[in-house]
Amino acid sequence: MNTTQNIPEHARYFAQNTYKPVNFYCAAPNAKSVELVGDFNHWHPLPMERSLDGWWIAQVQLCHGHHQYRFLVDGKPMLDPHATGVVRDEHDEKVSLIAVS
């Protein structure tokens, strides 16, 4: 997915237009599935990969700024205890917050 295709060439390298890989980790050793949803993927579930030690991992390219997200552990929403903070989304539900610089 080319996330910079609609940004003019002269603006691609401004801080707010640069993307960097961000790793998300979720400890759920007994889960059958874990997905990542957030404002960066329009809240569409992104399957996370399970490691042997029970951690689930996903890497997402994010631009500078604050992003809201949460995990879906076997379909149930879960906040990230390692998040930058917790805020409320447009539905007044708690979501995790990450700051990308």
Backbone as XML, in Angstrom:
<?xml version="1.0"?>
<chain id="A" units="angstrom">
  <residue number="1" name="MET">
    <atom name="N" x="0.842" y="-1.178" z="0.000"/>
    <atom name="CA" x="0.000" y="0.000" z="0.000"/>
    <atom name="C" x="0.883" y="1.235" z="0.000"/>
  </residue>
  <residue number="2" name="ASN">
    <atom name="N" x="0.745" y="2.067" z="-0.985"/>
    <atom name="CA" x="1.531" y="3.286" z="-1.067"/>
    <atom name="C" x="0.741" y="4.415" z="-0.430"/>
  </residue>
  <residue number="3" name="THR">
    <atom name="N" x="1.121" y="4.784" z="0.767"/>
    <atom name="CA" x="0.354" y="5.774" z="1.526"/>
    <atom name="C" x="0.730" y="7.199" z="1.162"/>
  </residue>
  <residue number="4" name="THR">
    <atom name="N" x="1.763" y="7.380" z="0.327"/>
    <atom name="CA" x="2.179" y="8.731" z="-0.024"/>
    <atom name="C" x="1.788" y="9.100" z="-1.444"/>
  </residue>
  <residue number="5" name="GLN">
    <atom name="N" x="1.002" y="8.288" z="-2.112"/>
    <atom name="CA" x="0.718" y="8.518" z="-3.515"/>
    <atom name="C" x="-0.058" y="9.806" z="-3.784"/>
  </residue>
  <residue number="6" name="ASN">
    <atom name="N" x="-0.842" y="10.304" z="-2.851"/>
    <atom name="CA" x="-1.624" y="11.515" z="-3.079"/>
    <atom name="C" x="-0.967" y="12.767" z="-2.513"/>
  </residue>
  <residue number="7" name="ILE">
    <atom name="N" x="0.255" y="12.651" z="-2.045"/>
    <atom name="CA" x="0.977" y="13.797" z="-1.487"/>
    <atom name="C" x="1.916" y="14.329" z="-2.565"/>
  </residue>
  <residue number="8" name="PRO">
    <atom name="N" x="1.873" y="15.640" z="-2.851"/>
    <atom name="CA" x="2.777" y="16.200" z="-3.858"/>
    <atom name="C" x="4.242" y="15.927" z="-3.507"/>
  </residue>
  <residue number="9" name="GLU">
    <atom name="N" x="5.061" y="15.756" z="-4.524"/>
    <atom name="CA" x="6.472" y="15.413" z="-4.331"/>
    <atom name="C" x="7.180" y="16.378" z="-3.381"/>
  </residue>
  <residue number="10" name="HIS">
    <atom name="N" x="6.933" y="17.688" z="-3.512"/>
    <atom name="CA" x="7.627" y="18.672" z="-2.673"/>
    <atom name="C" x="7.206" y="18.607" z="-1.200"/>
  </residue>
  <residue number="11" name="ALA">
    <atom name="N" x="6.079" y="17.977" z="-0.895"/>
    <atom name="CA" x="5.587" y="17.918" z="0.490"/>
    <atom name="C" x="5.817" y="16.566" z="1.151"/>
  </residue>
  <residue number="12" name="ARG">
    <atom name="N" x="6.332" y="15.594" z="0.428"/>
    <atom name="CA" x="6.468" y="14.241" z="0.979"/>
    <atom name="C" x="7.418" y="14.139" z="2.149"/>
  </residue>
  <residue number="13" name="TYR">
    <atom name="N" x="8.350" y="15.033" z="2.284"/>
    <atom name="CA" x="9.374" y="14.873" z="3.296"/>
    <atom name="C" x="9.188" y="15.788" z="4.492"/>
  </residue>
  <residue number="14" name="PHE">
    <atom name="N" x="8.069" y="16.480" z="4.586"/>
    <atom name="CA" x="7.744" y="17.233" z="5.790"/>
    <atom name="C" x="7.470" y="16.233" z="6.907"/>
  </residue>
  <residue number="15" name="ALA">
    <atom name="N" x="7.737" y="16.609" z="8.152"/>
    <atom name="CA" x="7.592" y="15.684" z="9.283"/>
    <atom name="C" x="6.205" y="15.063" z="9.349"/>
  </residue>
  <residue number="16" name="GLN">
    <atom name="N" x="5.169" y="15.848" z="9.095"/>
    <atom name="CA" x="3.819" y="15.304" z="9.225"/>
    <atom name="C" x="3.473" y="14.348" z="8.091"/>
  </residue>
  <residue number="17" name="ASN">
    <atom name="N" x="4.282" y="14.294" z="7.033"/>
    <atom name="CA" x="4.005" y="13.415" z="5.906"/>
    <atom name="C" x="4.934" y="12.207" z="5.842"/>
  </residue>
  <residue number="18" name="THR">
    <atom name="N" x="5.861" y="12.094" z="6.775"/>
    <atom name="CA" x="6.751" y="10.945" z="6.759"/>
    <atom name="C" x="6.142" y="9.821" z="7.591"/>
  </residue>
  <residue number="19" name="TYR">
    <atom name="N" x="6.373" y="8.615" z="7.138"/>
    <atom name="CA" x="5.835" y="7.445" z="7.810"/>
    <atom name="C" x="6.973" y="6.634" z="8.399"/>
  </residue>
  <residue number="20" name="LYS">
    <atom name="N" x="6.717" y="6.035" z="9.526"/>
    <atom name="CA" x="7.720" y="5.180" z="10.136"/>
    <atom name="C" x="7.057" y="3.913" z="10.646"/>
  </residue>
  <residue number="21" name="PRO">
    <atom name="N" x="7.798" y="2.815" z="10.666"/>
    <atom name="CA" x="7.221" y="1.569" z="11.159"/>
    <atom name="C" x="7.032" y="1.610" z="12.669"/>
  </residue>
  <residue number="22" name="VAL">
    <atom name="N" x="5.855" y="1.243" z="13.117"/>
    <atom name="CA" x="5.536" y="1.210" z="14.545"/>
    <atom name="C" x="5.069" y="-0.202" z="14.875"/>
  </residue>
  <residue number="23" name="ASN">
    <atom name="N" x="5.679" y="-0.794" z="15.893"/>
    <atom name="CA" x="5.323" y="-2.141" z="16.317"/>
    <atom name="C" x="4.307" y="-2.095" z="17.449"/>
  </residue>
  <residue number="24" name="PHE">
    <atom name="N" x="3.281" y="-2.913" z="17.330"/>
    <atom name="CA" x="2.277" y="-3.064" z="18.365"/>
    <atom name="C" x="2.401" y="-4.476" z="18.936"/>
  </residue>
  <residue number="25" name="TYR">
    <atom name="N" x="2.361" y="-4.573" z="20.257"/>
    <atom name="CA" x="2.487" y="-5.857" z="20.952"/>
    <atom name="C" x="1.307" y="-6.039" z="21.894"/>
  </residue>
  <residue number="26" name="CYS">
    <atom name="N" x="0.762" y="-7.241" z="21.908"/>
    <atom name="CA" x="-0.351" y="-7.561" z="22.798"/>
    <atom name="C" x="-0.082" y="-8.905" z="23.459"/>
  </residue>
  <residue number="27" name="ALA">
    <atom name="N" x="-0.079" y="-8.925" z="24.784"/>
    <atom name="CA" x="0.112" y="-10.182" z="25.525"/>
    <atom name="C" x="-1.236" y="-10.852" z="25.713"/>
  </residue>
  <residue number="28" name="ALA">
    <atom name="N" x="-1.433" y="-11.956" z="25.001"/>
    <atom name="CA" x="-2.688" y="-12.709" z="25.099"/>
    <atom name="C" x="-2.377" y="-14.174" z="24.786"/>
  </residue>
  <residue number="29" name="PRO">
    <atom name="N" x="-1.677" y="-14.850" z="25.703"/>
    <atom name="CA" x="-1.206" y="-16.214" z="25.421"/>
    <atom name="C" x="-2.306" y="-17.241" z="25.178"/>
  </residue>
  <residue number="30" name="ASN">
    <atom name="N" x="-3.496" y="-17.005" z="25.686"/>
    <atom name="CA" x="-4.577" y="-17.976" z="25.518"/>
    <atom name="C" x="-5.559" y="-17.613" z="24.403"/>
  </residue>
  <residue number="31" name="ALA">
    <atom name="N" x="-5.299" y="-16.498" z="23.718"/>
    <atom name="CA" x="-6.214" y="-16.043" z="22.666"/>
    <atom name="C" x="-6.082" y="-16.895" z="21.412"/>
  </residue>
  <residue number="32" name="LYS">
    <atom name="N" x="-7.198" y="-17.028" z="20.712"/>
    <atom name="CA" x="-7.181" y="-17.713" z="19.421"/>
    <atom name="C" x="-6.893" y="-16.735" z="18.294"/>
  </residue>
  <residue number="33" name="SER">
    <atom name="N" x="-7.259" y="-15.466" z="18.490"/>
    <atom name="CA" x="-6.958" y="-14.435" z="17.498"/>
    <atom name="C" x="-6.864" y="-13.086" z="18.184"/>
  </residue>
  <residue number="34" name="VAL">
    <atom name="N" x="-5.991" y="-12.247" z="17.649"/>
    <atom name="CA" x="-5.871" y="-10.863" z="18.111"/>
    <atom name="C" x="-5.771" y="-9.994" z="16.861"/>
  </residue>
  <residue number="35" name="GLU">
    <atom name="N" x="-6.533" y="-8.912" z="16.863"/>
    <atom name="CA" x="-6.524" y="-7.976" z="15.740"/>
    <atom name="C" x="-6.278" y="-6.578" z="16.266"/>
  </residue>
  <residue number="36" name="LEU">
    <atom name="N" x="-5.703" y="-5.739" z="15.414"/>
    <atom name="CA" x="-5.428" y="-4.350" z="15.733"/>
    <atom name="C" x="-6.370" y="-3.487" z="14.918"/>
  </residue>
  <residue number="37" name="VAL">
    <atom name="N" x="-7.085" y="-2.586" z="15.591"/>
    <atom name="CA" x="-7.948" y="-1.624" z="14.901"/>
    <atom name="C" x="-7.577" y="-0.226" z="15.373"/>
  </residue>
  <residue number="38" name="GLY">
    <atom name="N" x="-7.681" y="0.738" z="14.470"/>
    <atom name="CA" x="-7.344" y="2.100" z="14.852"/>
    <atom name="C" x="-7.776" y="3.106" z="13.813"/>
  </residue>
  <residue number="39" name="ASP">
    <atom name="N" x="-7.586" y="4.380" z="14.155"/>
    <atom name="CA" x="-7.942" y="5.427" z="13.209"/>
    <atom name="C" x="-7.066" y="5.375" z="11.962"/>
  </residue>
  <residue number="40" name="PHE">
    <atom name="N" x="-5.885" y="4.776" z="12.066"/>
    <atom name="CA" x="-4.954" y="4.669" z="10.943"/>
    <atom name="C" x="-5.366" y="3.619" z="9.921"/>
  </residue>
  <residue number="41" name="ASN">
    <atom name="N" x="-6.266" y="2.710" z="10.277"/>
    <atom name="CA" x="-6.767" y="1.717" z="9.310"/>
    <atom name="C" x="-8.296" y="1.747" z="9.238"/>
  </residue>
  <residue number="42" name="HIS">
    <atom name="N" x="-8.857" y="2.897" z="9.581"/>
    <atom name="CA" x="-10.312" y="3.121" z="9.528"/>
    <atom name="C" x="-11.082" y="2.097" z="10.354"/>
  </residue>
  <residue number="43" name="TRP">
    <atom name="N" x="-10.456" y="1.629" z="11.422"/>
    <atom name="CA" x="-11.052" y="0.698" z="12.381"/>
    <atom name="C" x="-11.396" y="-0.655" z="11.759"/>
  </residue>
  <residue number="44" name="HIS">
    <atom name="N" x="-10.695" y="-1.000" z="10.665"/>
    <atom name="CA" x="-10.850" y="-2.323" z="10.060"/>
    <atom name="C" x="-9.830" y="-3.258" z="10.700"/>
  </residue>
  <residue number="45" name="PRO">
    <atom name="N" x="-10.249" y="-4.407" z="11.175"/>
    <atom name="CA" x="-9.340" y="-5.317" z="11.887"/>
    <atom name="C" x="-8.147" y="-5.762" z="11.039"/>
  </residue>
  <residue number="46" name="LEU">
    <atom name="N" x="-6.966" y="-5.618" z="11.621"/>
    <atom name="CA" x="-5.721" y="-6.101" z="11.028"/>
    <atom name="C" x="-5.246" y="-7.271" z="11.878"/>
  </residue>
  <residue number="47" name="PRO">
    <atom name="N" x="-5.208" y="-8.480" z="11.309"/>
    <atom name="CA" x="-4.774" y="-9.642" z="12.098"/>
    <atom name="C" x="-3.326" y="-9.466" z="12.575"/>
  </residue>
  <residue number="48" name="MET">
    <atom name="N" x="-3.093" y="-9.819" z="13.820"/>
    <atom name="CA" x="-1.748" y="-9.780" z="14.386"/>
    <atom name="C" x="-1.178" y="-11.198" z="14.351"/>
  </residue>
  <residue number="49" name="GLU">
    <atom name="N" x="0.148" y="-11.288" z="14.324"/>
    <atom name="CA" x="0.807" y="-12.596" z="14.286"/>
    <atom name="C" x="1.204" y="-13.020" z="15.685"/>
  </residue>
  <residue number="50" name="ARG">
    <atom name="N" x="0.957" y="-14.285" z="15.980"/>
    <atom name="CA" x="1.269" y="-14.830" z="17.313"/>
    <atom name="C" x="2.704" y="-15.329" z="17.333"/>
  </residue>
  <residue number="51" name="SER">
    <atom name="N" x="3.438" y="-14.966" z="18.383"/>
    <atom name="CA" x="4.781" y="-15.505" z="18.580"/>
    <atom name="C" x="4.691" y="-16.698" z="19.532"/>
  </residue>
  <residue number="52" name="LEU">
    <atom name="N" x="5.753" y="-17.437" z="19.633"/>
    <atom name="CA" x="5.751" y="-18.648" z="20.450"/>
    <atom name="C" x="5.529" y="-18.382" z="21.936"/>
  </residue>
  <residue number="53" name="ASP">
    <atom name="N" x="5.895" y="-17.183" z="22.394"/>
    <atom name="CA" x="5.772" y="-16.871" z="23.821"/>
    <atom name="C" x="4.406" y="-16.291" z="24.205"/>
  </residue>
  <residue number="54" name="GLY">
    <atom name="N" x="3.457" y="-16.274" z="23.260"/>
    <atom name="CA" x="2.113" y="-15.798" z="23.576"/>
    <atom name="C" x="1.868" y="-14.334" z="23.294"/>
  </residue>
  <residue number="55" name="TRP">
    <atom name="N" x="2.874" y="-13.618" z="22.815"/>
    <atom name="CA" x="2.697" y="-12.224" z="22.416"/>
    <atom name="C" x="2.217" y="-12.174" z="20.978"/>
  </residue>
  <residue number="56" name="TRP">
    <atom name="N" x="1.380" y="-11.201" z="20.695"/>
    <atom name="CA" x="0.878" y="-10.977" z="19.341"/>
    <atom name="C" x="1.511" y="-9.689" z="18.841"/>
  </residue>
  <residue number="57" name="ILE">
    <atom name="N" x="1.910" y="-9.674" z="17.557"/>
    <atom name="CA" x="2.697" y="-8.560" z="17.018"/>
    <atom name="C" x="2.126" y="-8.112" z="15.671"/>
  </residue>
  <residue number="58" name="ALA">
    <atom name="N" x="2.126" y="-6.792" z="15.465"/>
    <atom name="CA" x="1.782" y="-6.217" z="14.160"/>
    <atom name="C" x="2.628" y="-4.974" z="13.967"/>
  </residue>
  <residue number="59" name="GLN">
    <atom name="N" x="3.031" y="-4.734" z="12.728"/>
    <atom name="CA" x="3.777" y="-3.520" z="12.400"/>
    <atom name="C" x="2.954" y="-2.714" z="11.412"/>
  </residue>
  <residue number="60" name="VAL">
    <atom name="N" x="2.831" y="-1.403" z="11.698"/>
    <atom name="CA" x="2.034" y="-0.507" z="10.876"/>
    <atom name="C" x="2.875" y="0.728" z="10.569"/>
  </residue>
  <residue number="61" name="GLN">
    <atom name="N" x="2.765" y="1.237" z="9.355"/>
    <atom name="CA" x="3.428" y="2.487" z="8.977"/>
    <atom name="C" x="2.526" y="3.644" z="9.424"/>
  </residue>
  <residue number="62" name="LEU">
    <atom name="N" x="3.038" y="4.477" z="10.325"/>
    <atom name="CA" x="2.247" y="5.597" z="10.843"/>
    <atom name="C" x="2.964" y="6.923" z="10.613"/>
  </residue>
  <residue number="63" name="CYS">
    <atom name="N" x="2.185" y="7.963" z="10.389"/>
    <atom name="CA" x="2.739" y="9.291" z="10.237"/>
    <atom name="C" x="2.825" y="9.985" z="11.603"/>
  </residue>
  <residue number="64" name="HIS">
    <atom name="N" x="3.538" y="11.081" z="11.636"/>
    <atom name="CA" x="3.717" y="11.890" z="12.832"/>
    <atom name="C" x="2.349" y="12.267" z="13.419"/>
  </residue>
  <residue number="65" name="GLY">
    <atom name="N" x="2.236" y="12.228" z="14.733"/>
    <atom name="CA" x="1.008" y="12.653" z="15.393"/>
    <atom name="C" x="0.510" y="11.632" z="16.396"/>
  </residue>
  <residue number="66" name="HIS">
    <atom name="N" x="-0.715" y="11.836" z="16.839"/>
    <atom name="CA" x="-1.355" y="10.942" z="17.799"/>
    <atom name="C" x="-2.362" y="10.064" z="17.066"/>
  </residue>
  <residue number="67" name="HIS">
    <atom name="N" x="-2.394" y="8.793" z="17.442"/>
    <atom name="CA" x="-3.290" y="7.840" z="16.801"/>
    <atom name="C" x="-4.041" y="7.036" z="17.860"/>
  </residue>
  <residue number="68" name="GLN">
    <atom name="N" x="-5.325" y="6.797" z="17.603"/>
    <atom name="CA" x="-6.163" y="6.013" z="18.507"/>
    <atom name="C" x="-6.240" y="4.574" z="18.006"/>
  </residue>
  <residue number="69" name="TYR">
    <atom name="N" x="-6.262" y="3.621" z="18.942"/>
    <atom name="CA" x="-6.328" y="2.212" z="18.564"/>
    <atom name="C" x="-6.787" y="1.368" z="19.739"/>
  </residue>
  <residue number="70" name="ARG">
    <atom name="N" x="-7.037" y="0.104" z="19.466"/>
    <atom name="CA" x="-7.290" y="-0.903" z="20.497"/>
    <atom name="C" x="-7.080" y="-2.275" z="19.873"/>
  </residue>
  <residue number="71" name="PHE">
    <atom name="N" x="-6.985" y="-3.263" z="20.732"/>
    <atom name="CA" x="-6.852" y="-4.638" z="20.286"/>
    <atom name="C" x="-8.218" y="-5.310" z="20.366"/>
  </residue>
  <residue number="72" name="LEU">
    <atom name="N" x="-8.445" y="-6.271" z="19.492"/>
    <atom name="CA" x="-9.621" y="-7.138" z="19.580"/>
    <atom name="C" x="-9.092" y="-8.533" z="19.894"/>
  </residue>
  <residue number="73" name="VAL">
    <atom name="N" x="-9.268" y="-8.954" z="21.121"/>
    <atom name="CA" x="-8.791" y="-10.259" z="21.571"/>
    <atom name="C" x="-9.974" y="-11.218" z="21.549"/>
  </residue>
  <residue number="74" name="ASP">
    <atom name="N" x="-9.909" y="-12.163" z="20.626"/>
    <atom name="CA" x="-11.041" y="-13.065" z="20.380"/>
    <atom name="C" x="-12.332" y="-12.273" z="20.201"/>
  </residue>
  <residue number="75" name="GLY">
    <atom name="N" x="-12.216" y="-11.142" z="19.507"/>
    <atom name="CA" x="-13.371" y="-10.301" z="19.196"/>
    <atom name="C" x="-13.757" y="-9.291" z="20.248"/>
  </residue>
  <residue number="76" name="LYS">
    <atom name="N" x="-13.116" y="-9.332" z="21.425"/>
    <atom name="CA" x="-13.467" y="-8.404" z="22.506"/>
    <atom name="C" x="-12.445" y="-7.266" z="22.587"/>
  </residue>
  <residue number="77" name="PRO">
    <atom name="N" x="-12.917" y="-6.002" z="22.688"/>
    <atom name="CA" x="-11.995" y="-4.869" z="22.753"/>
    <atom name="C" x="-11.118" y="-4.910" z="24.005"/>
  </residue>
  <residue number="78" name="MET">
    <atom name="N" x="-9.858" y="-4.539" z="23.816"/>
    <atom name="CA" x="-8.906" y="-4.503" z="24.927"/>
    <atom name="C" x="-7.981" y="-3.310" z="24.739"/>
  </residue>
  <residue number="79" name="LEU">
    <atom name="N" x="-7.800" y="-2.542" z="25.813"/>
    <atom name="CA" x="-6.866" y="-1.421" z="25.772"/>
    <atom name="C" x="-5.441" y="-1.937" z="25.903"/>
  </residue>
  <residue number="80" name="ASP">
    <atom name="N" x="-4.504" y="-1.142" z="25.424"/>
    <atom name="CA" x="-3.083" y="-1.472" z="25.519"/>
    <atom name="C" x="-2.541" y="-0.884" z="26.820"/>
  </residue>
  <residue number="81" name="PRO">
    <atom name="N" x="-2.102" y="-1.727" z="27.768"/>
    <atom name="CA" x="-1.580" y="-1.193" z="29.036"/>
    <atom name="C" x="-0.270" y="-0.434" z="28.868"/>
  </residue>
  <residue number="82" name="HIS">
    <atom name="N" x="0.367" y="-0.558" z="27.692"/>
    <atom name="CA" x="1.636" y="0.134" z="27.440"/>
    <atom name="C" x="1.450" y="1.361" z="26.547"/>
  </residue>
  <residue number="83" name="ALA">
    <atom name="N" x="0.223" y="1.777" z="26.333"/>
    <atom name="CA" x="-0.066" y="2.919" z="25.459"/>
    <atom name="C" x="0.423" y="4.225" z="26.073"/>
  </residue>
  <residue number="84" name="THR">
    <atom name="N" x="0.571" y="5.227" z="25.216"/>
    <atom name="CA" x="0.929" y="6.572" z="25.667"/>
    <atom name="C" x="-0.137" y="7.121" z="26.603"/>
  </residue>
  <residue number="85" name="GLY">
    <atom name="N" x="-1.381" y="6.770" z="26.339"/>
    <atom name="CA" x="-2.493" y="7.239" z="27.166"/>
    <atom name="C" x="-3.787" y="6.594" z="26.723"/>
  </residue>
  <residue number="86" name="VAL">
    <atom name="N" x="-4.872" y="7.019" z="27.354"/>
    <atom name="CA" x="-6.217" y="6.532" z="27.031"/>
    <atom name="C" x="-7.087" y="7.752" z="26.798"/>
  </residue>
  <residue number="87" name="VAL">
    <atom name="N" x="-7.856" y="7.725" z="25.721"/>
    <atom name="CA" x="-8.781" y="8.810" z="25.389"/>
    <atom name="C" x="-10.128" y="8.186" z="25.027"/>
  </residue>
  <residue number="88" name="ARG">
    <atom name="N" x="-11.086" y="9.032" z="24.749"/>
    <atom name="CA" x="-12.398" y="8.548" z="24.299"/>
    <atom name="C" x="-12.555" y="8.874" z="22.822"/>
  </residue>
  <residue number="89" name="ASP">
    <atom name="N" x="-13.094" y="7.910" z="22.082"/>
    <atom name="CA" x="-13.300" y="8.108" z="20.650"/>
    <atom name="C" x="-14.619" y="8.835" z="20.399"/>
  </residue>
  <residue number="90" name="GLU">
    <atom name="N" x="-15.006" y="8.925" z="19.129"/>
    <atom name="CA" x="-16.232" y="9.648" z="18.766"/>
    <atom name="C" x="-17.498" y="8.973" z="19.267"/>
  </residue>
  <residue number="91" name="HIS">
    <atom name="N" x="-17.394" y="7.714" z="19.724"/>
    <atom name="CA" x="-18.539" y="6.997" z="20.298"/>
    <atom name="C" x="-18.480" y="6.987" z="21.826"/>
  </residue>
  <residue number="92" name="ASP">
    <atom name="N" x="-17.574" y="7.793" z="22.377"/>
    <atom name="CA" x="-17.357" y="7.924" z="23.816"/>
    <atom name="C" x="-16.863" y="6.623" z="24.460"/>
  </residue>
  <residue number="93" name="GLU">
    <atom name="N" x="-16.181" y="5.795" z="23.659"/>
    <atom name="CA" x="-15.583" y="4.564" z="24.167"/>
    <atom name="C" x="-14.095" y="4.799" z="24.407"/>
  </residue>
  <residue number="94" name="LYS">
    <atom name="N" x="-13.546" y="4.141" z="25.415"/>
    <atom name="CA" x="-12.125" y="4.280" z="25.706"/>
    <atom name="C" x="-11.304" y="3.571" z="24.633"/>
  </residue>
  <residue number="95" name="VAL">
    <atom name="N" x="-10.243" y="4.257" z="24.189"/>
    <atom name="CA" x="-9.288" y="3.704" z="23.236"/>
    <atom name="C" x="-7.885" y="4.073" z="23.693"/>
  </residue>
  <residue number="96" name="SER">
    <atom name="N" x="-6.928" y="3.288" z="23.247"/>
    <atom name="CA" x="-5.521" y="3.568" z="23.562"/>
    <atom name="C" x="-5.018" y="4.662" z="22.626"/>
  </residue>
  <residue number="97" name="LEU">
    <atom name="N" x="-3.988" y="5.361" z="23.066"/>
    <atom name="CA" x="-3.406" y="6.456" z="22.297"/>
    <atom name="C" x="-1.907" y="6.221" z="22.166"/>
  </residue>
  <residue number="98" name="ILE">
    <atom name="N" x="-1.402" y="6.440" z="20.963"/>
    <atom name="CA" x="0.040" y="6.357" z="20.716"/>
    <atom name="C" x="0.496" y="7.659" z="20.065"/>
  </residue>
  <residue number="99" name="ALA">
    <atom name="N" x="1.646" y="8.149" z="20.484"/>
    <atom name="CA" x="2.243" y="9.351" z="19.902"/>
    <atom name="C" x="3.410" y="8.917" z="19.027"/>
  </residue>
  <residue number="100" name="VAL">
    <atom name="N" x="3.405" y="9.366" z="17.785"/>
    <atom name="CA" x="4.479" y="9.043" z="16.846"/>
    <atom name="C" x="5.208" y="10.339" z="16.531"/>
  </residue>
  <residue number="101" name="SER">
    <atom name="N" x="6.536" y="10.322" z="16.719"/>
    <atom name="CA" x="7.313" y="11.550" z="16.428"/>
    <atom name="C" x="8.249" y="11.339" z="15.275"/>
  </residue>
</chain>
